[in-house]
Amino acid sequence: MRAEAILEDGIRDVDSLDDGIKLLETWDGIIRTRWCGEMDCAQEMEKALDKTFLGFPLDDISTGELQKEDGNCMFCGRPTDT
């Protein structure tokens, strides 16, 4: 449980590309955001943020079921549920 708390402490949620860029000017950790699933958006976000995608949050590691959360892609604004 301690490791999980340390990991969560190193993650920040952002809703927009501008918020991500501003945050990374003063902080160097993991960003959690919404994404539409399109590789073009992923590549553009990686370039803009100078960061690499780490993966997807899982609800159940044994089944690989993704966490579902309604929202919009931080890059293109299209609806997403991951």
Backbone bond lengths (Angstrom), bond angles and torsions (degrees), N, CA, C in turn:
res aa  C-N    CA-C-N  psi(-1)  N-CA   C-N-CA  omega(-1)  CA-C   N-CA-C  phi
1 M - - - 1.443 - - 1.534 112.33 -
2 R 1.312 116.75 -33.32 1.459 119.63 -179.38 1.530 110.48 -64.74
3 A 1.329 117.33 -41.82 1.461 121.26 179.27 1.527 110.98 -62.96
4 E 1.318 116.16 -39.97 1.464 120.19 178.20 1.532 110.78 -62.80
5 A 1.315 117.63 -40.86 1.465 121.69 178.34 1.524 111.21 -64.66
6 I 1.331 116.38 -40.10 1.466 120.12 178.46 1.523 110.35 -64.87
7 L 1.339 116.68 -43.24 1.461 120.86 178.03 1.523 110.71 -61.06
8 E 1.315 117.27 -49.92 1.473 120.75 -179.02 1.526 111.86 -60.93
9 D 1.320 117.06 -32.94 1.464 120.90 178.51 1.525 111.63 -67.14
10 G 1.330 116.60 -23.31 1.461 121.18 -179.70 1.519 114.05 -94.07
11 I 1.342 117.31 11.28 1.465 122.12 -178.87 1.521 109.47 -117.77
12 R 1.325 115.89 134.79 1.469 121.40 176.41 1.525 108.86 -123.07
13 D 1.325 116.35 137.67 1.461 122.08 176.40 1.515 109.92 -88.20
14 V 1.324 116.41 135.40 1.463 121.46 174.79 1.524 108.81 -134.23
15 D 1.332 115.80 148.42 1.460 121.43 -177.64 1.520 113.50 -105.99
16 S 1.322 116.96 -17.41 1.464 118.30 -177.00 1.523 109.91 -137.04
17 L 1.311 115.32 158.38 1.459 121.04 178.02 1.526 110.47 -61.77
18 D 1.326 117.16 -42.59 1.468 120.43 178.95 1.523 111.63 -60.11
19 D 1.355 116.44 -42.15 1.468 119.71 177.68 1.526 110.97 -62.56
20 G 1.336 116.77 -39.54 1.458 120.78 178.55 1.515 112.24 -64.31
21 I 1.313 116.51 -43.62 1.468 121.07 179.19 1.521 110.41 -62.96
22 K 1.331 117.26 -45.73 1.477 121.10 179.20 1.530 111.00 -61.74
23 L 1.321 116.70 -45.03 1.463 120.79 -179.27 1.526 111.15 -60.35
24 L 1.320 116.63 -43.08 1.465 120.29 -176.36 1.524 113.63 -74.04
25 E 1.330 117.37 -8.18 1.465 119.63 173.89 1.522 111.35 -69.06
26 T 1.343 116.65 -27.06 1.460 120.46 -175.68 1.525 113.69 -123.87
27 W 1.320 117.47 -2.49 1.467 120.97 -174.33 1.513 108.81 -142.52
28 D 1.328 117.91 139.32 1.459 121.14 -177.24 1.520 109.78 -124.89
29 G 1.325 115.27 76.43 1.460 119.77 179.74 1.520 110.23 -134.29
30 I 1.309 115.48 -153.91 1.462 122.68 -178.75 1.524 109.56 -95.84
31 I 1.328 115.43 134.99 1.463 121.63 175.59 1.521 108.28 -104.04
32 R 1.328 115.78 133.66 1.458 120.79 173.32 1.527 106.49 -110.46
33 T 1.338 115.47 127.54 1.456 119.87 -177.62 1.518 109.82 -147.91
34 R 1.302 116.15 174.59 1.461 121.08 176.68 1.518 109.27 -94.68
35 W 1.353 114.36 150.37 1.457 120.67 -176.14 1.515 108.44 -145.76
36 C 1.320 116.49 141.12 1.470 122.19 -177.02 1.516 113.16 -75.30
37 G 1.300 118.38 -16.32 1.453 122.04 -179.33 1.521 113.86 99.43
38 E 1.322 117.59 -6.27 1.470 121.23 179.92 1.532 109.99 -81.70
39 M 1.337 115.84 130.08 1.463 120.05 -178.42 1.533 112.41 -63.10
40 D 1.333 117.72 -31.78 1.470 119.63 177.14 1.523 110.68 -58.58
41 C 1.333 116.60 -43.75 1.468 120.43 179.10 1.528 110.53 -65.08
42 A 1.321 116.12 -42.54 1.468 119.72 179.65 1.523 110.74 -59.20
43 Q 1.324 116.44 -46.23 1.464 120.06 -178.44 1.524 111.45 -65.20
44 E 1.322 117.41 -40.84 1.464 120.26 179.06 1.528 111.47 -67.48
45 M 1.337 117.19 -38.54 1.470 119.93 177.18 1.523 110.23 -65.09
46 E 1.329 117.45 -42.71 1.461 120.42 178.94 1.523 110.91 -59.83
47 K 1.322 116.84 -42.28 1.474 120.33 178.57 1.523 111.08 -64.60
48 A 1.334 116.69 -48.44 1.463 120.84 -176.35 1.524 112.26 -64.54
49 L 1.325 116.54 -37.19 1.463 121.10 -176.52 1.523 113.30 -93.83
50 D 1.323 117.12 -12.39 1.463 122.48 -174.73 1.533 110.37 55.70
51 K 1.339 114.96 43.95 1.466 123.23 179.29 1.519 109.02 -135.08
52 T 1.319 116.81 163.70 1.451 123.18 179.50 1.519 109.93 -114.48
53 F 1.336 116.80 141.11 1.455 120.83 175.83 1.513 109.57 -63.88
54 L 1.344 116.62 136.34 1.459 121.00 179.87 1.519 112.39 -99.88
55 G 1.325 117.70 -27.32 1.458 120.15 -178.61 1.503 111.70 149.44
56 F 1.316 114.35 -160.64 1.454 121.94 -176.06 1.519 109.84 -120.05
57 P 1.342 118.25 142.45 1.465 120.00 176.77 1.534 110.32 -72.22
58 L 1.324 116.14 135.69 1.455 121.39 -178.90 1.521 111.24 -105.56
59 D 1.345 116.24 140.61 1.461 121.42 170.59 1.518 110.04 -78.18
60 D 1.332 114.97 -40.01 1.460 120.54 -175.80 1.525 108.51 -137.80
61 I 1.306 116.34 109.05 1.467 120.36 -176.73 1.530 112.06 -65.23
62 S 1.320 118.05 -29.44 1.464 120.24 -178.17 1.523 112.32 -71.54
63 T 1.348 117.72 -29.83 1.465 120.45 179.98 1.516 112.53 -103.26
64 G 1.323 116.96 -14.91 1.455 120.69 -177.02 1.523 112.86 76.97
65 E 1.330 117.33 14.02 1.464 121.46 -179.64 1.532 110.06 -68.29
66 L 1.339 115.26 127.04 1.466 120.64 -178.70 1.516 111.81 -76.81
67 Q 1.332 115.46 147.46 1.458 120.15 170.89 1.521 107.84 -65.57
68 K 1.315 116.70 138.40 1.462 121.42 179.47 1.522 109.08 -110.17
69 E 1.323 115.32 129.52 1.460 120.68 178.75 1.519 107.78 -150.19
70 D 1.318 115.87 119.30 1.458 120.23 179.49 1.520 110.74 -66.82
71 G 1.311 115.80 147.00 1.455 120.99 177.54 1.507 109.91 168.70
72 N 1.323 116.04 -160.07 1.456 122.33 -179.91 1.518 109.87 -130.10
73 C 1.323 114.44 148.06 1.456 121.26 177.84 1.527 109.53 -59.26
74 M 1.325 117.10 133.65 1.464 120.03 -178.09 1.517 112.24 -67.76
75 F 1.339 118.08 -17.19 1.459 120.04 -178.41 1.531 112.78 -97.23
76 C 1.337 116.93 -54.25 1.469 119.97 -173.73 1.517 113.94 -101.17
77 G 1.343 117.56 -17.15 1.451 120.76 179.52 1.520 114.91 86.84
78 R 1.353 117.66 -3.43 1.463 119.84 179.30 1.531 109.63 -66.81
79 P 1.337 116.38 151.57 1.466 119.96 178.29 1.528 112.56 -61.17
80 T 1.311 115.64 148.05 1.456 121.71 177.93 1.503 109.21 -146.78
81 D 1.321 115.84 160.43 1.466 118.87 175.74 1.527 111.87 -129.93
82 T 1.344 116.38 18.32 1.469 119.77 175.62 1.505 109.98 -120.02
